[in-house]
Amino acid sequence: MGYGDVVRKIRKEKNMSLRQFGELVGVNYSHISRIEKEFSNKGKEKLLIPIDTLKQICDRSGYSFKKFLEEAGYIEPI
């Protein structure tokens, strides 16, 4: 599962639209959409998201950052 899949999972668990989730986490809804797809506007380039943006999404949505990193495949589960 990639980081976009995890962000989508968090949003779906909260039963929120892109716009609602964006407001909750302080990230524009169109950027949330690109994060979930993991590609830039044109869909040709892999989107590189700063780790602090991913942490902000976790913090503001109440999702464990450690769990996020594990599910996205950045670290091994302990």
DRENMAR-198129 format. One record per residue: x, y, z of N, C-alpha, C in turn; residue number from 1; residue in three letters. Coordinates in steps of 0.001 Angstrom, whole numbers. Example, Ala and Ser with C-alpha at 12.3 -4.5 7.8 and 13.67 -1.06 7.14 Angstrom:
BEGIN
+---------+---------+---------+---------+---------+---------+---------+---------+---------+------+------+
:     n.x :     n.y :     n.z :    ca.x :    ca.y :    ca.z :     c.x :     c.y :     c.z : resi : resn :
+---------+---------+---------+---------+---------+---------+---------+---------+---------+------+------+
:   13190 :   -5690 :    7800 :   12300 :   -4500 :    7800 :   13200 :   -3300 :    7800 :    1 :  ALA :
:   12850 :   -2250 :    7080 :   13670 :   -1060 :    7140 :   12900 :      30 :    7870 :    2 :  SER :
+---------+---------+---------+---------+---------+---------+---------+---------+---------+------+------+
***
This chain:
BEGIN
+---------+---------+---------+---------+---------+---------+---------+---------+---------+------+------+
:     n.x :     n.y :     n.z :    ca.x :    ca.y :    ca.z :     c.x :     c.y :     c.z : resi : resn :
+---------+---------+---------+---------+---------+---------+---------+---------+---------+------+------+
:     859 :   -1178 :       0 :       0 :       0 :       0 :     899 :    1233 :       0 :    1 :  MET :
:     629 :    2177 :    -863 :    1401 :    3414 :    -922 :     817 :    4487 :     -16 :    2 :  GLY :
:    1527 :    5608 :      82 :    1058 :    6683 :     952 :    -310 :    7205 :     531 :    3 :  TYR :
:    -583 :    7230 :    -776 :   -1882 :    7705 :   -1263 :   -3017 :    6798 :    -831 :    4 :  GLY :
:   -2765 :    5496 :    -843 :   -3781 :    4537 :    -397 :   -4095 :    4728 :    1079 :    5 :  ASP :
:   -3065 :    5012 :    1864 :   -3280 :    5199 :    3305 :   -4062 :    6485 :    3559 :    6 :  VAL :
:   -3716 :    7560 :    2855 :   -4467 :    8813 :    3018 :   -5924 :    8600 :    2630 :    7 :  VAL :
:   -6171 :    7903 :    1533 :   -7546 :    7611 :    1105 :   -8272 :    6784 :    2175 :    8 :  ARG :
:   -7575 :    5795 :    2728 :   -8163 :    4951 :    3776 :   -8569 :    5797 :    4988 :    9 :  LYS :
:   -7688 :    6694 :    5412 :   -7990 :    7566 :    6558 :   -9225 :    8403 :    6255 :   10 :  ILE :
:   -9260 :    8989 :    5060 :  -10398 :    9847 :    4680 :  -11689 :    9047 :    4629 :   11 :  ARG :
:  -11628 :    7853 :    4050 :  -12828 :    7013 :    3939 :  -13309 :    6548 :    5309 :   12 :  LYS :
:  -12363 :    6226 :    6212 :  -12745 :    5821 :    7574 :  -13491 :    6944 :    8282 :   13 :  GLU :
:  -13146 :    8173 :    7953 :  -13823 :    9328 :    8550 :  -15088 :    9700 :    7780 :   14 :  LYS :
:  -15344 :    8966 :    6680 :  -16536 :    9203 :    5869 :  -16621 :   10665 :    5424 :   15 :  ASN :
:  -15505 :   11159 :    4878 :  -15423 :   12558 :    4468 :  -15149 :   12678 :    2980 :   16 :  MET :
:  -15652 :   13756 :    2403 :  -15327 :   14084 :    1017 :  -13905 :   14644 :     974 :   17 :  SER :
:  -13366 :   14785 :    -221 :  -12040 :   15392 :    -369 :  -12028 :   16794 :     243 :   18 :  LEU :
:  -13074 :   17552 :     -30 :  -13151 :   18927 :     468 :  -13214 :   18958 :    2003 :   19 :  ARG :
:  -14038 :   18119 :    2597 :  -14156 :   18073 :    4064 :  -12832 :   17649 :    4708 :   20 :  GLN :
:  -12220 :   16621 :    4134 :  -10962 :   16123 :    4681 :   -9865 :   17175 :    4546 :   21 :  PHE :
:   -9817 :   17846 :    3404 :   -8847 :   18910 :    3205 :   -8976 :   20010 :    4239 :   22 :  GLY :
:  -10215 :   20385 :    4549 :  -10449 :   21407 :    5569 :   -9978 :   20921 :    6940 :   23 :  GLU :
:  -10243 :   19657 :    7245 :   -9849 :   19092 :    8530 :   -8331 :   19109 :    8706 :   24 :  LEU :
:   -7610 :   18703 :    7679 :   -6160 :   18549 :    7806 :   -5368 :   19780 :    7359 :   25 :  VAL :
:   -6043 :   20776 :    6809 :   -5365 :   22014 :    6413 :   -4600 :   21912 :    5109 :   26 :  GLY :
:   -5099 :   21065 :    4208 :   -4486 :   20894 :    2887 :   -5597 :   21050 :    1856 :   27 :  VAL :
:   -5338 :   21805 :     793 :   -6336 :   22023 :    -246 :   -6871 :   20690 :    -768 :   28 :  ASN :
:   -8169 :   20602 :    -979 :   -8789 :   19341 :   -1399 :   -8232 :   18815 :   -2718 :   29 :  TYR :
:   -7853 :   19716 :   -3627 :   -7288 :   19246 :   -4896 :   -5908 :   18618 :   -4668 :   30 :  SER :
:   -5200 :   19117 :   -3683 :   -3907 :   18525 :   -3342 :   -4113 :   17154 :   -2672 :   31 :  HIS :
:   -5151 :   17036 :   -1856 :   -5487 :   15733 :   -1256 :   -5763 :   14728 :   -2372 :   32 :  ILE :
:   -6484 :   15139 :   -3390 :   -6777 :   14259 :   -4518 :   -5491 :   13799 :   -5191 :   33 :  SER :
:   -4567 :   14729 :   -5413 :   -3286 :   14360 :   -6037 :   -2472 :   13446 :   -5124 :   34 :  ARG :
:   -2519 :   13704 :   -3814 :   -1812 :   12852 :   -2857 :   -2360 :   11431 :   -2932 :   35 :  ILE :
:   -3679 :   11289 :   -2952 :   -4296 :    9965 :   -3016 :   -3923 :    9235 :   -4304 :   36 :  GLU :
:   -3789 :    9966 :   -5392 :   -3433 :    9359 :   -6679 :   -1925 :    9142 :   -6801 :   37 :  LYS :
:   -1162 :    9870 :   -5993 :     297 :    9824 :   -5974 :     938 :   10347 :   -7254 :   38 :  GLU :
:     173 :   11130 :   -8031 :     722 :   11697 :   -9261 :     423 :   13183 :   -9336 :   39 :  PHE :
:    1236 :   13889 :  -10113 :    1088 :   15330 :  -10287 :    -188 :   15653 :  -11057 :   40 :  SER :
:    -408 :   16940 :  -11290 :   -1595 :   17405 :  -12022 :   -1789 :   16688 :  -13347 :   41 :  ASN :
:    -737 :   16502 :  -14067 :    -832 :   15919 :  -15396 :    -882 :   14399 :  -15349 :   42 :  LYS :
:    -640 :   13818 :  -14184 :    -733 :   12377 :  -14029 :     430 :   11601 :  -14607 :   43 :  GLY :
:    1501 :   12295 :  -14962 :    2642 :   11622 :  -15579 :    3830 :   11486 :  -14635 :   44 :  LYS :
:    3930 :   12379 :  -13670 :    5051 :   12383 :  -12751 :    4611 :   11940 :  -11369 :   45 :  GLU :
:    5420 :   11097 :  -10746 :    5150 :   10669 :   -9368 :    5218 :   11895 :   -8467 :   46 :  LYS :
:    4233 :   12046 :   -7607 :    4162 :   13188 :   -6708 :    4993 :   12905 :   -5469 :   47 :  LEU :
:    5940 :   13768 :   -5178 :    6768 :   13637 :   -3985 :    6216 :   14574 :   -2914 :   48 :  LEU :
:    5718 :   13992 :   -1852 :    5084 :   14762 :    -775 :    6079 :   14932 :     370 :   49 :  ILE :
:    6253 :   16152 :     859 :    7119 :   16338 :    2028 :    6576 :   15546 :    3225 :   50 :  PRO :
:    7481 :   14953 :    3970 :    7086 :   14135 :    5110 :    6309 :   14961 :    6134 :   51 :  ILE :
:    6607 :   16249 :    6252 :    5881 :   17077 :    7215 :    4416 :   17256 :    6815 :   52 :  ASP :
:    4117 :   17210 :    5524 :    2717 :   17276 :    5078 :    1983 :   15993 :    5470 :   53 :  THR :
:    2642 :   14862 :    5298 :    2029 :   13587 :    5697 :    1818 :   13546 :    7208 :   54 :  LEU :
:    2791 :   14067 :    7963 :    2653 :   14118 :    9431 :    1499 :   15026 :    9822 :   55 :  LYS :
:    1366 :   16160 :    9143 :     264 :   17089 :    9414 :   -1082 :   16406 :    9174 :   56 :  GLN :
:   -1191 :   15666 :    8086 :   -2431 :   14944 :    7781 :   -2752 :   13966 :    8908 :   57 :  ILE :
:   -1754 :   13241 :    9364 :   -1964 :   12278 :   10453 :   -2343 :   12980 :   11751 :   58 :  CYS :
:   -1574 :   14001 :   12109 :   -1828 :   14719 :   13361 :   -3236 :   15304 :   13410 :   59 :  ASP :
:   -3630 :   15959 :   12334 :   -4931 :   16643 :   12337 :   -6112 :   15697 :   12150 :   60 :  ARG :
:   -5844 :   14499 :   11645 :   -6936 :   13527 :   11492 :   -6967 :   12522 :   12641 :   61 :  SER :
:   -5982 :   12624 :   13556 :   -5949 :   11734 :   14703 :   -5449 :   10331 :   14372 :   62 :  GLY :
:   -4661 :   10207 :   13314 :   -4151 :    8908 :   12882 :   -2690 :    8793 :   13300 :   63 :  TYR :
:   -2312 :    7642 :   13810 :    -944 :    7424 :   14261 :      38 :    7551 :   13090 :   64 :  SER :
:    1029 :    8421 :   13249 :    2021 :    8614 :   12194 :    2860 :    7353 :   12023 :   65 :  PHE :
:    3156 :    6693 :   13123 :    3919 :    5446 :   13049 :    3144 :    4400 :   12253 :   66 :  LYS :
:    1865 :    4277 :   12531 :    1017 :    3327 :   11799 :     966 :    3708 :   10313 :   67 :  LYS :
:     866 :    5007 :   10038 :     861 :    5485 :    8660 :    2129 :    5042 :    7940 :   68 :  PHE :
:    3288 :    5277 :    8572 :    4567 :    4913 :    7958 :    4670 :    3409 :    7716 :   69 :  LEU :
:    4152 :    2615 :    8644 :    4154 :    1163 :    8480 :    3265 :     750 :    7306 :   70 :  GLU :
:    2041 :    1270 :    7266 :    1090 :     891 :    6213 :    1541 :    1368 :    4831 :   71 :  GLU :
:    2228 :    2500 :    4793 :    2702 :    3032 :    3509 :    3999 :    2349 :    3051 :   72 :  ALA :
:    4551 :    1526 :    3925 :    5749 :     778 :    3559 :    7063 :    1503 :    3773 :   73 :  GLY :
:    7032 :    2588 :    4559 :    8261 :    3327 :    4826 :    9098 :    2672 :    5911 :   74 :  TYR :
:    8445 :    2025 :    6875 :    9168 :    1331 :    7946 :    8532 :     -42 :    8156 :   75 :  ILE :
:    9307 :    -925 :    8726 :    8820 :   -2269 :    9036 :    8002 :   -2231 :   10322 :   76 :  GLU :
:    6897 :   -2963 :   10366 :    6136 :   -3053 :   11609 :    6993 :   -3699 :   12704 :   77 :  PRO :
:    6828 :   -3219 :   13907 :    7589 :   -3758 :   15042 :    6794 :   -4848 :   15726 :   78 :  ILE :
+---------+---------+---------+---------+---------+---------+---------+---------+---------+------+------+
***
